[in-house]
């Protein structure tokens, strides 16, 4: 981990990998993707439809938790598991 000096203190720079590990088991996000994108990212997931839009609940490190054809279902799953939902920008 490196440091960046600023006029009013020190800001620490954290790698994406380290940041992702901080939220594992606590933070998740819902990512919209096509069935094709899902198969490319996670070729070992079975039962993916041929086409369509899917909503993937992913842990902070990007691991897929649940895949649904409805965004609300993915959100509800996160809430049932007491996960904090993060916004994607």
Secondary structure, DSSP 8 states (H G I E B T S, - for coil): -EEEEETTEEEEE--HHHHHHHHTTTEEEEEEEEHHHHHHH-TT-----SSSEEEEEEETTS-EEEEESSHHHHHHHHHHTT-EE----
